Structure formats: C-alpha cells, structure tokens
C-alpha cells in the first residue's frame, strides 16, 4: 500500500493536530451489495499481526486480514467542489456497486 503526496500531506496534518498519538488503521469490512468496503479507524497502536506501512514519512497500519486484498493499493486524498476525502485505487478490485461505496475482488 502506498500514499500519494496529497494523502501523505493530509495525514501529516491530521497527525499533527487532534490525532496526536494516534495512527490510522486501514482494514476491510463486509458491507453493501458488492461485499467489501474500506474501513479506517484511529488507533493507539497496531493490532496483533497488523502490517506497519511507512510511505513518504507517514506511518499507518493495515489489518492483517485485509493485507492480501490491499496489495498494490494507492491511497489518495481528493478535494472536490462538494466533498473531500480519502480514496483508494486498488488493482485487486474486480467491480464496484452502483453507489461506489463497496467493491468485490
């Protein structure tokens, strides 16, 4: 898993502000019509077996159960006219649902 410059900068700002002492953990959960969705949570430390990923000076944790599904994934931060947030480009995705919230591999 890797970060774009925009994602790294956004996480850097979050880590330096109200999220000091916390680290972002990426996982997957069962959801929606396609089966999986990305799950992001703030944690104080890695869970048992979590993969520690450091890219562009930013550290995040990847749930070990999600690691195989996230190989090669690029995390970005996009700002649009009506919304902003983290996005994922995952080469393992085989399709997405109509709402774009969930995917299958």
Beta strands, then each sheet from edge to edge (+ up, - down):
strand 1: 2-3
strand 2: 23-31
strand 3: 35-43
strand 4: 51-55
strand 5: 58-62
strand 6: 74-79
strand 7: 84-89
strand 8: 95-96
strand 9: 103-104
sheet 1: 1+ 6+ 7-
sheet 2: 3+ 2- 5- 4+
sheet 3: 8+ 9-
end
